Amino acid sequence: MDTDNLKSAVTKAGKYQSVINLSIQDMAFHYGTIIDPTCRFIPKDKAMVEGAVKIVYPSIFYRVEKHTHFTIADLNSSILSELTKLNNRKLTHCDYS
């Protein structure tokens, strides 16, 4: 998860490493993920993440939401399938993905 130094998530914002709120750390541990706040002096970090979301969201979410999934395993399988297709898609004007 990428946060932009949200006051309720980041206890102390630092230039290179920020201190994360314990509740947010517990949530990340519970869901098996990490919290990686953007650097406050490098606003380009957030733009890169938002650019990636603009690519991934329509490529995966719109296709997955068209189907009914009855289990989380079925949903995860569908997401993984779409992610594999996205990762294997060739770049524009290139011969590689």
DSSP file (Angstrom, degrees, kcal/mol; ACC not computed):
  #  RESIDUE AA STRUCTURE BP1 BP2  ACC     N-H-->O    O-->H-N    N-H-->O    O-->H-N    TCO  KAPPA ALPHA  PHI   PSI    X-CA   Y-CA   Z-CA
    1    1 A M              0   0    0      0, 0.0    35,-2.6     0, 0.0     2,-0.6   0.000 360.0 360.0 360.0 136.8    0.0    0.0    0.0
    2    2 A D        -     0   0    0     33,-0.2     2,-0.3    35,-0.1    33,-0.1  -0.931 360.0-173.9-110.8 118.5    1.3    3.4   -0.9
    3    3 A T        -     0   0    0     -2,-0.6    35,-2.5    33,-0.4     2,-0.3  -0.793  26.8-137.9-107.8 154.7    0.3    6.2    1.4
    4    4 A D        -     0   0    0     -2,-0.3     3,-0.1    33,-0.2    35,-0.0  -0.385  69.3 -75.7-106.4  55.0    1.1    9.9    0.9
    5    5 A N        -     0   0    0     -2,-0.3     2,-0.1     1,-0.2     8,-0.1   0.863  64.6-166.4  56.5  42.3    1.9   10.5    4.5
    6    6 A L    >>  -     0   0    0      1,-0.1     4,-2.8     2,-0.1     3,-1.7  -0.387  23.5-128.0 -56.3 129.2   -1.7   10.5    5.7
    7    7 A K  T 34 S+     0   0    0      1,-0.3    -1,-0.1     2,-0.2    -2,-0.0   0.824 107.5  49.6 -55.8 -36.8   -1.7   11.9    9.2
    8    8 A S  T 34 S+     0   0    0      1,-0.2    -1,-0.3    13,-0.0    16,-0.2   0.654 118.5  39.2 -78.7 -13.8   -3.7    9.0   10.6
    9    9 A A  T <4 S+     0   0    0     -3,-1.7    12,-3.1     1,-0.2     2,-0.6   0.775 110.8  56.2-102.3 -34.3   -1.3    6.4    9.0
   10   10 A V  E  <  -A   20   0A   0     -4,-2.8    10,-0.3    10,-0.2     3,-0.2  -0.895  55.1-173.2-109.5 117.6    2.2    8.1    9.4
   11   11 A T  E    S+     0   0A   0      8,-2.2     2,-0.4    -2,-0.6     9,-0.2   0.924  81.6  11.2 -72.3 -45.2    3.2    9.0   13.0
   12   12 A K  E    S-A   19   0A   0      7,-1.3     7,-2.9     2,-0.0     2,-0.4  -0.958  73.9-145.0-139.6 118.6    6.4   10.8   11.9
   13   13 A A        -     0   0    0     -2,-0.4     2,-0.3     5,-0.2     5,-0.1  -0.663  23.1-176.9 -83.5 132.7    7.2   11.7    8.3
   14   14 A G        -     0   0    0     -2,-0.4    26,-0.7     1,-0.1    27,-0.2  -0.830  37.3-115.7-125.1 165.5   10.9   11.5    7.4
   15   15 A K  S    S+     0   0    0     -2,-0.3    26,-0.3    24,-0.1     3,-0.1   0.902 112.7   9.6 -67.7 -40.8   12.8   12.3    4.2
   16   16 A Y  S    S+     0   0    0      1,-0.3     2,-0.4    23,-0.1    -1,-0.1   0.720 137.5  19.6-111.9 -30.3   13.9    8.7    3.7
   17   17 A Q        -     0   0    0     19,-0.0    -1,-0.3    21,-0.0     2,-0.3  -0.982  65.0-157.3-146.6 132.0   11.9    6.6    6.2
   18   18 A S        -     0   0    0     -2,-0.4     2,-0.6    -5,-0.1    -5,-0.2  -0.701  23.1-116.1-106.0 158.2    8.7    7.4    8.0
   19   19 A V  E     -A   12   0A   0     -7,-2.9    -8,-2.2    -2,-0.3    -7,-1.3  -0.847  31.8-144.6 -95.6 123.3    7.3    6.0   11.2
   20   20 A I  E     -A   10   0A   0     -2,-0.6   -10,-0.2   -10,-0.3   -11,-0.1  -0.666  22.1-103.1 -91.9 141.8    4.1    4.1   10.6
   21   21 A N     >  -     0   0    0    -12,-3.1     4,-2.2    -2,-0.3     3,-0.2  -0.325  28.7-125.8 -57.5 139.3    1.2    4.1   13.1
   22   22 A L  H  > S+     0   0    0      1,-0.2     4,-2.5     2,-0.2     5,-0.2   0.853 108.9  54.7 -61.0 -36.9    1.0    0.8   15.0
   23   23 A S  H  > S+     0   0    0      2,-0.2     4,-2.0     1,-0.2    -1,-0.2   0.904 109.7  47.0 -63.4 -40.6   -2.6    0.2   14.1
   24   24 A I  H  > S+     0   0    0      2,-0.2     4,-2.4     1,-0.2    -2,-0.2   0.882 110.8  52.3 -68.7 -38.6   -1.8    0.5   10.4
   25   25 A Q  H  X S+     0   0    0     -4,-2.2     4,-2.5     2,-0.2    -2,-0.2   0.914 109.3  49.9 -61.9 -42.9    1.2   -1.8   10.8
   26   26 A D  H  X S+     0   0    0     -4,-2.5     4,-2.5     2,-0.2    -2,-0.2   0.900 110.3  50.2 -62.4 -41.1   -1.1   -4.4   12.5
   27   27 A M  H  X S+     0   0    0     -4,-2.0     4,-2.1     2,-0.2    -2,-0.2   0.923 110.9  48.9 -63.0 -44.2   -3.5   -4.1    9.6
   28   28 A A  H  X>S+     0   0    0     -4,-2.4     5,-2.9     1,-0.2     4,-0.6   0.906 112.2  48.5 -62.4 -42.2   -0.7   -4.6    7.0
   29   29 A F  H ><5S+     0   0    0     -4,-2.5     3,-0.8     3,-0.2    -1,-0.2   0.915 109.9  52.5 -63.1 -42.9    0.6   -7.6    8.9
   30   30 A H  H 3<5S+     0   0    0     -4,-2.5    -2,-0.2     1,-0.2    -1,-0.2   0.894 115.2  40.1 -60.0 -41.8   -2.9   -9.1    9.1
   31   31 A Y  H 3<5S-     0   0    0     -4,-2.1    -1,-0.2    -5,-0.1    -2,-0.2   0.415 113.2-116.8 -90.8   1.8   -3.4   -8.7    5.3
   32   32 A G  T <<5S+     0   0    0     -3,-0.8     2,-0.2    -4,-0.6    -3,-0.2   0.887  75.9 109.9  68.9  40.1    0.1   -9.8    4.5
   33   33 A T      < -     0   0    0     -5,-2.9     2,-0.3    -6,-0.1    -1,-0.2  -0.749  59.6-121.4-133.2-179.8    1.2   -6.5    2.9
   34   34 A I        -     0   0    0     -2,-0.2     2,-0.5    -3,-0.1    -9,-0.0  -0.884  13.5-130.9-124.3 158.7    3.5   -3.6    3.6
   35   35 A I        -     0   0    0     -2,-0.3   -33,-0.2   -33,-0.1   -15,-0.1  -0.952  23.7-179.5-108.6 125.3    3.0    0.1    4.0
   36   36 A D        -     0   0    0    -35,-2.6   -33,-0.4    -2,-0.5    -2,-0.0  -0.825  13.1-155.7-128.8  91.6    5.4    2.2    2.0
   37   37 A P        -     0   0    0      0, 0.0   -33,-0.2     0, 0.0   -19,-0.1  -0.343  23.8-111.0 -67.0 146.7    4.8    5.9    2.5
   38   38 A T        -     0   0    0    -35,-2.5     2,-0.2     1,-0.1   -33,-0.0  -0.416  37.6 -98.8 -71.6 153.5    6.0    8.2   -0.3
   39   39 A C    >   -     0   0    0      3,-0.3     3,-0.8     1,-0.1     6,-0.2  -0.539  25.3-140.2 -72.0 136.9    8.9   10.5    0.5
   40   40 A R  T 3  S+     0   0    0    -26,-0.7    -1,-0.1     1,-0.2   -25,-0.1   0.721 100.5  48.6 -75.7 -17.7    7.7   13.9    1.4
   41   41 A F  T 3  S+     0   0    0    -26,-0.3    -1,-0.2     1,-0.2   -26,-0.1   0.450 106.5  59.6 -98.0  -0.6   10.5   15.7   -0.6
   42   42 A I    X   +     0   0    0     -3,-0.8     3,-1.5     1,-0.1     4,-0.3  -0.746  56.6 174.0-126.7  83.3   10.0   13.6   -3.7
   43   43 A P  T >>  +     0   0    0      0, 0.0     4,-1.1     0, 0.0     3,-0.5   0.624  68.5  81.0 -68.1 -10.6    6.5   14.1   -5.1
   44   44 A K  H 3> S+     0   0    0      1,-0.2     4,-2.0     2,-0.2     5,-0.2   0.780  78.7  70.1 -65.0 -25.6    7.3   12.0   -8.2
   45   45 A D  H <> S+     0   0    0     -3,-1.5     4,-1.7     1,-0.2    -1,-0.2   0.925  99.1  46.4 -57.0 -46.2    6.7    8.8   -6.2
   46   46 A K  H <> S+     0   0    0     -3,-0.5     4,-2.5    -4,-0.3    -1,-0.2   0.885 109.4  54.1 -66.9 -38.6    3.0    9.4   -6.0
   47   47 A A  H  X S+     0   0    0     -4,-1.1     4,-2.1     1,-0.2    -1,-0.2   0.879 106.8  52.0 -64.0 -37.6    2.7   10.3   -9.7
   48   48 A M  H  X S+     0   0    0     -4,-2.0     4,-1.9     2,-0.2    -1,-0.2   0.909 111.2  47.0 -65.1 -41.7    4.4    7.0  -10.6
   49   49 A V  H  X S+     0   0    0     -4,-1.7     4,-2.1     2,-0.2    -2,-0.2   0.923 112.2  49.1 -66.0 -44.1    2.0    5.0   -8.5
   50   50 A E  H  X S+     0   0    0     -4,-2.5     4,-1.7     1,-0.2    -1,-0.2   0.856 109.2  53.6 -65.5 -34.1   -1.1    6.9   -9.8
   51   51 A G  H  X S+     0   0    0     -4,-2.1     4,-0.8     2,-0.2    -1,-0.2   0.896 108.6  49.3 -64.3 -40.4    0.2    6.3  -13.4
   52   52 A A  H >X S+     0   0    0     -4,-1.9     4,-2.8     1,-0.2     3,-0.5   0.879 108.0  53.7 -66.3 -37.8    0.4    2.5  -12.7
   53   53 A V  H 3X S+     0   0    0     -4,-2.1     4,-2.6     1,-0.2    -1,-0.2   0.880 103.0  57.5 -64.1 -37.2   -3.1    2.5  -11.3
   54   54 A K  H 3< S+     0   0    0     -4,-1.7    -1,-0.2     1,-0.2    -2,-0.2   0.765 113.6  40.3 -65.1 -24.3   -4.4    4.1  -14.5
   55   55 A I  H <X S+     0   0    0     -4,-0.8     4,-1.1    -3,-0.5    -2,-0.2   0.891 120.5  40.7 -86.3 -46.4   -2.9    1.2  -16.4
   56   56 A V  H  X>S+     0   0    0     -4,-2.8     4,-2.4     2,-0.2     5,-0.6   0.891 105.8  62.1 -73.7 -41.9   -3.9   -1.6  -14.0
   57   57 A Y  I  X>S+     0   0    0     -4,-2.6     5,-1.2     1,-0.2     4,-1.1   0.931 111.2  34.9 -57.5 -54.3   -7.4   -0.6  -13.0
   58   58 A P  I  45S+     0   0    0      0, 0.0     5,-0.3     0, 0.0    -1,-0.2   0.841 118.4  53.9 -70.6 -28.2   -9.1   -0.7  -16.4
   59   59 A S  I  <5S+     0   0    0     -4,-1.1    -2,-0.2     3,-0.1    -3,-0.1   0.811 128.4  12.6 -74.7 -29.4   -7.0   -3.7  -17.5
   60   60 A I  I  X5S+     0   0    0     -4,-2.4     4,-2.3    -3,-0.1     3,-0.3   0.808 124.4  49.3-112.3 -55.7   -7.9   -5.9  -14.6
   61   61 A F  I  X<S+     0   0    0     -4,-1.1     4,-2.7    -5,-0.6     5,-0.2   0.908 109.4  50.6 -60.4 -47.4  -10.8   -4.5  -12.5
   62   62 A Y  H  4<S+     0   0    0     -5,-1.2     4,-0.4     1,-0.2    -1,-0.2   0.854 114.8  44.4 -62.4 -34.3  -13.2   -3.8  -15.4
   63   63 A R  H  4 S+     0   0    0     -5,-0.3     3,-0.4    -3,-0.3     4,-0.2   0.862 114.8  47.6 -76.9 -35.9  -12.7   -7.3  -16.8
   64   64 A V  H >< S+     0   0    0     -4,-2.3     3,-1.4     1,-0.2    -2,-0.2   0.862 104.9  59.2 -73.5 -36.0  -13.0   -9.1  -13.4
   65   65 A E  T 3< S+     0   0    0     -4,-2.7    -1,-0.2     1,-0.3    -2,-0.2   0.666  90.7  71.1 -70.9 -14.2  -16.1   -7.2  -12.3
   66   66 A K  T 3  S+     0   0    0     -3,-0.4     2,-0.3    -4,-0.4    -1,-0.3   0.692  95.2  63.9 -72.2 -17.6  -18.1   -8.5  -15.2
   67   67 A H  S <  S-     0   0    0     -3,-1.4     2,-0.5    -4,-0.2     0, 0.0  -0.747  83.5-121.4-109.7 154.1  -18.1  -12.0  -13.7
   68   68 A T        -     0   0    0     -2,-0.3     2,-0.5     2,-0.0    -2,-0.1  -0.833  25.7-163.7 -93.8 127.0  -19.7  -13.3  -10.5
   69   69 A H        -     0   0    0     -2,-0.5     3,-0.1     1,-0.1    -5,-0.0  -0.946  11.9-172.4-113.9 129.4  -17.2  -14.9   -8.1
   70   70 A F  S    S+     0   0    0     -2,-0.5     2,-0.3     1,-0.1    -1,-0.1   0.631  71.1  35.3 -97.4 -16.3  -18.5  -17.1   -5.3
   71   71 A T  S  > S-     0   0    0      1,-0.1     4,-2.0     0, 0.0     5,-0.1  -0.945  76.0-123.0-134.2 157.8  -15.2  -17.6   -3.5
   72   72 A I  H  > S+     0   0    0     -2,-0.3     4,-2.8     1,-0.2     5,-0.2   0.835 114.6  57.5 -66.6 -31.9  -12.2  -15.5   -2.8
   73   73 A A  H  > S+     0   0    0      2,-0.2     4,-2.1     1,-0.2    -1,-0.2   0.891 106.3  49.1 -65.1 -38.8  -10.0  -18.1   -4.4
   74   74 A D  H  > S+     0   0    0      2,-0.2     4,-2.0     1,-0.2    -2,-0.2   0.909 112.6  47.5 -65.7 -42.9  -12.1  -17.8   -7.6
   75   75 A L  H  X S+     0   0    0     -4,-2.0     4,-2.5     2,-0.2    -2,-0.2   0.930 112.3  49.1 -62.8 -46.7  -11.7  -14.0   -7.5
   76   76 A N  H  X S+     0   0    0     -4,-2.8     4,-2.6     1,-0.2    -2,-0.2   0.876 109.9  52.1 -62.3 -37.6   -7.9  -14.2   -6.9
   77   77 A S  H  X S+     0   0    0     -4,-2.1     4,-2.2     2,-0.2    -1,-0.2   0.905 110.2  48.1 -64.3 -41.9   -7.6  -16.7   -9.8
   78   78 A S  H  X S+     0   0    0     -4,-2.0     4,-2.1     2,-0.2    -2,-0.2   0.906 112.5  48.6 -65.2 -42.4   -9.4  -14.4  -12.1
   79   79 A I  H  X S+     0   0    0     -4,-2.5     4,-2.5     2,-0.2    -2,-0.2   0.917 111.3  50.1 -63.2 -44.0   -7.3  -11.4  -11.0
   80   80 A L  H  X S+     0   0    0     -4,-2.6     4,-2.4     1,-0.2    -2,-0.2   0.888 109.0  52.3 -62.9 -39.5   -4.1  -13.4  -11.5
   81   81 A S  H  X S+     0   0    0     -4,-2.2     4,-1.9     2,-0.2    -1,-0.2   0.932 112.6  44.0 -61.9 -46.2   -5.2  -14.5  -15.0
   82   82 A E  H  X S+     0   0    0     -4,-2.1     4,-2.3     2,-0.2    -2,-0.2   0.865 112.2  53.4 -67.8 -36.0   -5.8  -10.9  -16.0
   83   83 A L  H  X S+     0   0    0     -4,-2.5     4,-2.7     2,-0.2    -2,-0.2   0.896 107.6  51.0 -65.1 -40.2   -2.6   -9.7  -14.4
   84   84 A T  H  X S+     0   0    0     -4,-2.4     4,-1.7     2,-0.2    -2,-0.2   0.910 110.1  49.7 -62.8 -42.4   -0.7  -12.4  -16.4
   85   85 A K  H  X S+     0   0    0     -4,-1.9     4,-0.8     2,-0.2    -2,-0.2   0.914 112.1  48.3 -61.5 -42.5   -2.3  -11.1  -19.6
   86   86 A L  H >< S+     0   0    0     -4,-2.3     3,-0.7     1,-0.2    -2,-0.2   0.919 111.4  49.1 -64.6 -44.0   -1.4   -7.5  -18.7
   87   87 A N  H 3< S+     0   0    0     -4,-2.7    -1,-0.2     1,-0.2    -2,-0.2   0.794 113.5  47.0 -67.4 -27.6    2.2   -8.4  -17.9
   88   88 A N  H 3< S+     0   0    0     -4,-1.7    -1,-0.2    -5,-0.2    -2,-0.2   0.534  85.6 112.4 -90.7  -7.6    2.6  -10.4  -21.2
   89   89 A R  S << S-     0   0    0     -4,-0.8     2,-0.1    -3,-0.7     7,-0.0  -0.452  73.0-116.4 -68.1 134.8    1.1   -7.7  -23.3
   90   90 A K        -     0   0    0     -2,-0.2     7,-0.3     1,-0.1    -1,-0.1  -0.427  27.8-113.2 -72.6 145.6    3.6   -6.1  -25.7
   91   91 A L    >   -     0   0    0      5,-2.6     3,-1.7     1,-0.1     2,-0.2  -0.369  44.4 -83.5 -72.9 157.0    4.4   -2.4  -25.3
   92   92 A T  T 3  S+     0   0    0      1,-0.3    -1,-0.1    -2,-0.1     3,-0.1  -0.433 113.3   0.8 -64.1 131.1    3.4    0.1  -28.0
   93   93 A H  T 3  S+     0   0    0      1,-0.2     2,-0.3    -2,-0.2    -1,-0.3   0.720 115.9 101.8  62.7  24.2    5.9    0.2  -30.8
   94   94 A C    <   -     0   0    0     -3,-1.7    -1,-0.2     2,-0.1    -4,-0.0  -0.917  69.4-139.6-132.9 160.0    8.1   -2.5  -29.1
   95   95 A D  S    S+     0   0    0     -2,-0.3     2,-0.3    -3,-0.1    -3,-0.1   0.244  83.6  63.4 -99.9  12.0    8.6   -6.2  -29.5
   96   96 A Y              0   0    0     -5,-0.1    -5,-2.6     1,-0.0    -2,-0.1  -0.860 360.0 360.0-133.5 166.4    8.7   -6.9  -25.8
   97   97 A S              0   0    0     -2,-0.3    -8,-0.1    -7,-0.3    -1,-0.0   0.410 360.0 360.0-102.7 360.0    6.4   -6.7  -22.8
